Amino acid sequence: MRNFTNDFLKIFKYPKLSKYSTITIGSGYEEFVAEILGRGIDKSIYLVPQKDKRIEFKELKVGEKFNSKILEKFGYESVERVWNSGEYSILGENVLIWPYSAKYVYRITLFGDEIEEIDILKPDNRKKIESVKKIRLSLVNEDVVVGNEGDDDLLVLEFVPNVFVEEGVEDIGIRSLPYFSVVSLSKSSINILEDYKKRGYEIWYLTHDLLKYKSEKVLAQYIDRIYQIEDQIEKSLNSGFLYEEGKILVLTDSEVLGEITLKYQEMDKNIDPSSVEILKKIFVGDFVVHEDHGIGEFLGLTEKEGTQYIEIAYAGSDRLYVPLYSSEKLMKYIGSGKARPTLTGLNSGVWKRISRRAKEDVENIAKELLQIYALREVSKSKKILSSQQQLDEYWKFIGEFDFVDTEDQYIASQNIARDLSRESPMDRLLVGDVGFGKTEIAMRAAFAVVNGGMQVALLAPTTILANQHKKVFEDRFKQYPFNVSLLSRLQTSSEKEKIKEDLEKG
């Protein structure tokens, strides 16, 4: 799958911008353009409503003292694991920060309270890109779009509507699309697409859902390139646009699939914005579940006597109109993958019978779970990490790891230490892709248990994996007086008996 951002950058012609520049652009694409500029110009880029706005930021530099209070002052939120911009996490000697509007996560390594190193990390896998000497942190309420990569130069953009081009204003050539929808593939929408094709435009489609597009056989003949949304830049696009310089017409799900985007400021102010959360998750044609009436098909929004309703089709010709203030009773249907569910009738009584049986099943499962967890609560086990010395030895073992911990590894190690310091049995599931360091975490837990005088069994699904684990464990524990043995179908009967005998003797 090709990358939309990379392809667009190849044909995008950068304007000549000074330190303070004004550009003209289609309304609603300011963030997209600033992000695009930020990928191609070696400057930090700020989007402000006027040029004389004072921009406040704080720089963190290698060699300077670090104080987490500055992060709180600037509106950053302390979390266990950093998932979003504006968050930070303190993990021992490492501090993970995702600056507001930055493309990357930063890892600050401390020596005492001094910044020893600053690394740029990829947000998705936390792999190191490079090291830098400083980063720039902006206030949460700044109109910052991209930047914070430590650049000395600062570019401030002030946008003007693209009705005309004033003197001294750079025209970027991105225009809002003439309003049209190709959801129903009407004659007028087809004419628009054909007209742009005749004028030499390529048509690109940027989507959240490739599967839905693949069912659009007629539309496919007009699309030159299709992209899956996977970049922060792409997520900032809520509607398609024209790029006149490069002769590109970009379509999004808004035009192709009929995705409805409601802006809170355009809605009735008496309606809580959270009441239309469902509309951010569904397209026209998706199946939804109403808690009182069952499974129906979402047809879109309709207006009756000045009030907006969510229109849902049920079995036969049944229709249900749900006012926006009651939309919390709706949820997206996720029950059968690609299979089409059976729609219920509004007055058939089927949904009530289904709901009653489901409620009974849930109650039975809940009772069983309550019994299991009640037994767990009263169960007692020996504290594994029962002294400060054992805890120190646990962290010393972790410190001997050949690589720098990812934040997930560090958090998992903290949680395991907390679990093993209690009298309740540890009950924890560790999940991660291949190569993300799960075995190392398992060895840390094993170290704590064996160092406390007990034994550990590691189960593996295949003999090949069991042999691999044995070699890894032997290497990791080579400087400790621990015995590592392998028990599988490949051992002889006498070897198996010897291992079992040793296990019984401790």
C-alpha positions in Angstrom: 0.0 0.0 0.0 1.5 3.4 -1.1 1.7 6.2 1.4 -0.6 9.2 0.6 1.6 11.8 2.5 4.8 10.7 0.7 3.1 10.7 -2.7 1.6 14.1 -2.1 4.9 15.6 -0.9 6.5 14.5 -4.2 4.2 16.7 -6.3 3.6 19.5 -3.7 5.4 22.8 -4.7 6.7 24.6 -1.7 6.0 28.3 -1.5 8.7 30.8 -0.7 8.1 31.5 2.9 9.7 34.1 5.1 9.9 33.8 8.9 6.5 35.4 9.1 4.4 34.4 6.1 0.7 34.7 5.1 -0.7 32.1 2.7 -4.1 31.6 1.1 -5.8 28.3 1.2 -9.2 26.6 1.1 -11.1 26.9 4.4 -10.7 23.9 6.7 -7.3 22.7 5.4 -5.0 24.9 7.5 -3.8 22.1 9.7 -3.2 19.8 6.7 -1.2 22.5 4.9 0.9 23.3 8.0 1.6 19.6 8.5 2.6 19.2 4.9 4.9 22.3 5.1 6.4 20.9 8.3 7.4 17.7 6.5 9.2 19.6 3.7 10.7 22.7 5.3 13.4 22.5 8.0 11.7 24.8 10.4 9.2 24.6 13.3 5.9 25.8 12.0 3.3 27.6 14.1 -0.2 28.5 13.0 -1.5 31.6 14.7 -4.5 33.9 14.1 -2.4 37.0 13.9 1.3 37.8 13.4 1.8 39.7 16.6 0.7 36.8 18.8 3.2 36.0 21.5 4.2 32.4 21.3 5.3 30.8 24.6 7.4 27.7 24.8 10.1 26.0 26.9 13.3 24.4 25.6 14.8 21.3 27.2 18.5 20.9 26.5 21.1 18.2 27.1 23.2 19.2 30.1 20.5 21.2 31.8 18.5 20.3 34.9 15.1 18.7 34.4 12.1 19.5 36.5 8.8 17.7 35.8 6.8 20.6 37.2 7.5 22.5 33.9 5.5 19.9 32.1 2.5 20.3 34.5 2.7 24.1 34.1 2.5 23.7 30.3 -0.6 21.5 30.6 1.0 18.1 30.0 -0.7 15.1 31.6 1.2 12.4 33.6 0.3 8.9 32.4 1.5 5.4 32.8 2.1 5.0 29.1 2.3 7.7 26.5 -0.3 7.3 23.8 -1.2 10.8 22.7 0.4 14.2 22.3 0.4 16.3 25.5 1.3 13.3 27.7 4.4 12.3 29.6 5.5 9.3 31.6 8.4 9.1 34.1 10.0 5.6 33.9 12.9 5.5 36.2 15.8 7.4 34.6 13.8 7.9 31.4 11.1 10.5 30.7 8.8 9.9 27.7 7.2 13.1 26.3 4.9 13.6 23.3 5.0 17.3 22.7 1.8 19.0 21.5 1.5 18.7 17.8 4.9 17.0 17.4 5.2 14.1 15.0 7.4 12.1 17.3 7.8 10.9 20.9 10.9 12.0 22.8 12.8 10.0 25.4 14.8 12.1 27.8 17.5 10.1 29.7 18.5 11.5 33.0 21.7 11.3 35.1 20.4 12.3 38.5 18.3 15.4 37.6 20.4 16.4 34.6 19.4 15.7 31.0 22.0 13.3 29.6 20.4 12.4 26.3 17.3 13.2 24.1 16.2 10.6 21.6 13.5 10.9 18.9 11.3 7.8 18.8 8.7 6.6 16.4 5.2 6.8 18.1 4.0 3.4 16.9 6.9 1.1 17.9 9.2 3.4 19.9 12.2 2.7 17.7 14.9 5.3 17.9 15.3 7.6 14.9 18.1 9.9 16.1 19.4 11.9 19.1 19.0 15.7 19.4 20.4 18.3 21.7 17.1 20.0 22.6 13.4 19.9 22.2 10.8 22.7 22.3 7.6 22.3 24.4 4.6 24.5 23.7 1.6 25.4 25.9 -1.5 23.3 25.5 -3.5 26.2 24.3 -1.0 27.4 21.7 -2.2 27.3 18.1 0.8 25.1 17.2 0.5 22.8 14.3 3.9 21.2 13.8 7.4 21.6 15.1 9.2 20.8 18.3 12.0 19.0 16.5 14.5 21.4 18.0 14.9 23.6 14.9 16.4 27.1 15.5 14.2 28.8 12.9 10.6 29.4 13.5 8.0 29.9 10.8 4.7 31.5 11.7 1.8 31.1 9.2 -1.3 33.3 9.1 -4.0 32.0 6.7 -6.4 34.1 4.7 -9.5 32.9 2.8 -8.9 31.9 -0.8 -11.4 34.3 -2.2 -8.6 36.5 -3.7 -4.9 36.7 -3.4 -3.7 39.9 -1.6 -0.4 41.5 -2.4 2.4 39.7 -0.4 0.2 36.6 0.2 1.5 33.3 -1.2 -1.2 31.2 -3.0 -0.6 27.5 -2.3 -3.2 26.3 -4.8 -5.3 24.0 -2.5 -9.0 24.6 -2.9 -12.1 23.3 -1.3 -14.1 20.8 -3.4 -17.3 22.0 -5.0 -20.0 20.3 -2.9 -20.8 16.9 -4.3 -21.3 13.3 -3.1 -20.5 10.1 -5.0 -22.3 7.9 -2.5 -25.2 7.2 -4.8 -23.2 7.7 -8.0 -25.7 10.1 -9.4 -25.4 11.5 -13.0 -24.2 14.9 -11.7 -21.5 13.4 -9.5 -20.2 11.2 -12.3 -20.2 14.2 -14.6 -18.0 16.1 -12.1 -15.5 13.2 -11.9 -15.4 12.9 -15.7 -14.9 16.6 -16.2 -11.8 16.6 -13.9 -10.5 13.6 -15.7 -10.8 15.4 -19.1 -8.9 18.3 -17.6 -6.0 16.1 -16.8 -6.6 15.6 -13.1 -5.7 12.4 -11.3 -8.3 11.3 -8.7 -6.9 10.0 -5.4 -9.1 8.4 -2.7 -8.1 8.5 0.9 -10.1 6.1 3.1 -10.4 4.6 6.6 -12.0 1.4 5.1 -10.6 -0.3 2.0 -13.1 -3.1 2.3 -16.1 -0.8 1.7 -14.4 0.8 -1.3 -13.7 -2.6 -2.9 -17.5 -3.1 -3.2 -17.8 0.1 -5.2 -17.3 -1.4 -8.7 -18.6 1.6 -10.7 -16.6 4.2 -8.8 -13.3 2.2 -9.2 -12.9 3.2 -12.9 -12.5 6.9 -11.9 -10.0 6.4 -9.1 -6.3 6.5 -10.1 -4.8 5.8 -6.6 -6.3 4.6 -3.3 -4.7 5.0 0.1 -5.5 3.8 3.6 -5.3 6.5 6.3 -2.3 5.8 8.4 -0.7 9.2 9.1 -1.4 12.1 11.4 -1.5 14.4 8.4 -4.1 12.2 6.7 -6.2 12.1 9.9 -6.5 15.9 9.8 -8.5 15.7 6.5 -12.2 15.6 7.0 -13.1 16.3 3.4 -11.6 16.2 0.0 -9.8 19.0 -1.9 -8.4 20.2 -5.2 -4.6 20.7 -5.6 -4.5 22.8 -8.7 -0.7 23.0 -9.1 -0.3 19.2 -9.2 -3.7 18.6 -10.9 -4.9 16.3 -8.1 -8.5 15.8 -6.9 -8.5 14.1 -3.5 -11.6 12.3 -2.3 -12.2 11.1 1.3 -14.9 8.9 2.9 -17.0 12.1 3.3 -17.6 12.1 -0.4 -17.3 8.5 -1.3 -19.0 6.6 1.5 -21.2 9.3 2.9 -19.5 9.6 6.3 -21.2 12.3 8.3 -19.0 14.7 10.2 -20.8 17.0 12.6 -19.1 20.0 14.1 -20.2 20.7 17.6 -20.5 24.4 17.0 -23.0 23.8 14.2 -25.3 21.7 16.4 -28.1 22.7 18.6 -26.4 24.1 21.7 -28.9 22.3 23.9 -27.5 19.0 22.8 -24.6 17.5 24.7 -21.8 16.9 22.1 -21.2 13.4 23.5 -24.7 12.5 22.5 -23.7 12.3 18.8 -20.5 10.2 19.4 -22.1 7.3 17.4 -22.0 9.5 14.2 -18.2 9.5 14.4 -18.1 5.7 14.2 -20.6 4.8 11.4 -21.1 5.3 7.7 -24.4 5.4 5.8 -25.2 1.7 5.3 -23.6 0.5 8.5 -25.7 -1.6 10.9 -26.5 -0.3 14.3 -28.2 -1.6 17.4 -30.9 0.3 19.3 -31.1 -1.0 22.8 -34.9 -1.0 22.7 -35.6 -2.0 19.1 -32.6 -4.2 17.9 -30.6 -4.3 14.7 -31.2 -1.8 11.9 -29.4 -0.1 9.0 -28.2 3.5 9.4 -29.6 5.6 6.5 -28.2 9.0 7.6 -29.5 12.2 9.2 -32.9 13.7 8.4 -34.6 16.8 9.6 -38.3 17.0 10.6 -39.8 20.2 11.9 -36.5 21.8 12.6 -35.1 18.8 14.6 -32.4 16.5 13.3 -33.0 12.7 13.6 -30.9 9.6 13.0 -32.9 7.5 10.4 -32.7 3.7 10.8 -34.3 1.1 8.6 -35.7 -2.1 10.1 -37.3 -5.2 8.6 -39.8 -4.6 5.9 -40.6 -0.9 5.5 -40.2 -0.1 9.2 -38.3 3.1 10.0 -37.1 4.5 13.3 -36.2 8.2 13.8 -33.9 8.8 16.8 -33.4 12.4 17.9 -29.8 13.3 18.5 -30.4 13.7 22.2 -31.4 10.0 22.4 -28.4 8.7 20.4 -26.8 7.2 23.4 -29.2 4.3 22.9 -27.4 3.4 19.7 -24.2 1.5 19.1 -22.4 0.2 16.1 -23.2 -3.5 15.2 -20.1 -5.6 15.4 -21.6 -9.1 15.7 -20.9 -11.0 12.5 -17.9 -9.6 10.6 -18.8 -9.2 6.9 -22.0 -11.2 7.1 -25.2 -9.2 6.8 -27.3 -9.5 10.0 -31.0 -10.1 10.0 -32.9 -6.9 10.7 -35.5 -7.0 13.4 -39.1 -5.7 13.1 -40.1 -2.8 15.3 -43.2 -4.5 16.7 -42.3 -8.2 16.3 -41.2 -8.9 19.8 -38.1 -10.8 18.5 -35.7 -8.3 20.0 -37.2 -8.6 23.4 -36.8 -12.3 23.4 -33.2 -12.1 22.2 -32.4 -9.5 24.8 -34.0 -11.6 27.6 -31.9 -14.7 26.6 -28.7 -12.6 26.4 -29.4 -11.1 29.8 -29.8 -14.5 31.3 -26.5 -15.7 29.7 -24.6 -12.7 30.9 -26.0 -13.1 34.5 -24.8 -16.7 34.5 -21.3 -15.8 33.3 -21.1 -12.9 35.8 -22.0 -15.3 38.7 -19.3 -17.7 37.6 -16.7 -14.9 37.3 -17.7 -13.5 40.7 -17.1 -16.9 42.3 -13.7 -17.3 40.6 -12.5 -13.8 41.7 -13.9 -14.3 45.2 -11.8 -17.4 45.6 -8.8 -15.4 44.2 -9.3 -12.7 46.8 -9.2 -15.0 49.7 -6.3 -17.1 48.3 -2.9 -16.4 49.9 0.6 -17.0 48.6 4.0 -16.4 49.9 5.4 -12.9 49.2 8.1 -13.4 46.5 9.8 -10.0 47.0 9.5 -9.9 50.8 12.4 -7.7 51.5 14.1 -4.6 50.2 17.2 -6.6 49.4 15.2 -9.0 47.2 13.6 -6.0 45.4 17.1 -4.4 44.9 18.4 -7.7 43.5 15.4 -7.8 41.1 16.1 -4.3 39.8 19.9 -5.1 39.6 19.0 -8.1 37.4 16.9 -5.8 35.2 19.8 -3.4 34.9 22.0 -6.1 33.4 19.8 -6.3 30.4 21.8 -5.5 27.2 19.3 -3.0 25.8 17.4 0.0 27.0 13.9 -0.9 28.2 11.0 0.3 26.1 8.4 2.1 28.2 6.1 -1.0 28.0 8.9 -3.3 29.4 9.6 -0.9 32.2 5.9 -0.6 33.1 5.5 -4.4 33.0 8.5 -4.8 35.2 7.1 -2.4 37.7 3.7 -4.1 37.8 5.3 -7.5 38.3 7.4 -6.2 41.2 4.2 -4.9 42.7 2.4 -8.2 42.2 5.2 -10.3 43.7 5.4 -8.0 46.7 1.9 -9.0 47.7 0.4 -12.1 49.3 -2.2 -12.5 46.6 -1.2 -14.8 43.7 -0.1 -12.9 40.6 -2.6 -13.1 37.7 -1.3 -11.2 34.8 -1.4 -11.5 31.0 1.5 -10.2 29.0 0.8 -9.4 25.3 3.1 -8.2 22.6 4.2 -8.8 19.0 7.2 -11.0 18.1 10.5 -9.2 19.1 8.9 -6.8 21.5 10.7 -8.3 24.5 8.1 -10.6 26.2 10.7 -13.3 27.0 12.9 -10.8 28.9 10.0 -9.8 31.1 9.2 -13.5 31.8 12.9 -14.0 32.8 12.6 -11.1 35.2 9.6 -12.7 36.9 11.4 -16.0 36.9 14.5 -14.4 38.5 12.5 -13.0 41.3 10.8 -16.3 42.1 14.0 -18.5 41.9 16.0 -15.9 43.8 13.4 -16.3 46.5 14.2 -20.0 46.8 11.3 -21.4 44.7 11.0 -23.0 41.3 9.7 -21.8 37.9 8.2 -23.8 35.0 7.9 -22.2 31.6 5.6 -23.9 29.2 6.2 -23.7 25.4 3.9 -24.9 22.6 6.6 -26.6 20.5 9.9 -28.4 21.1 11.7 -25.9 18.9 10.5 -23.0 20.9 11.3 -24.8 24.1 14.9 -25.4 23.0 15.2 -21.7 22.0 14.0 -20.6 25.4 16.4 -22.9 27.2 19.4 -21.3 25.4 18.1 -17.8 26.1 17.5 -18.6 29.8 21.0 -20.2 30.2 22.6 -17.2 28.6 20.7 -14.6 30.7 21.2 -16.5 34.0 24.8 -17.6 33.3 26.3 -15.6 36.2 23.7 -16.9 38.7 23.7 -20.3 40.5 20.4 -21.3 39.0 19.8 -24.7 37.2 18.0 -24.5 33.8 16.6 -27.8 32.4 14.5 -28.8 29.5 11.8 -31.4 29.7 10.3 -32.5 26.3 9.7 -35.5 24.2 13.3 -35.2 22.9 14.8 -36.2 26.3 15.4 -39.9 27.1 13.4 -41.6 29.8 16.4 -41.5 32.2 16.9 -37.8 31.6 13.2 -37.1 32.3 13.3 -39.1 35.5 16.4 -37.3 36.7 14.8 -33.9 36.0 11.6 -34.9 37.9 13.7 -36.2 40.8 15.6 -32.9 41.0 12.3 -31.0 40.9 11.0 -33.0 43.8 14.1 -32.3 45.8 13.9 -28.5 45.1 
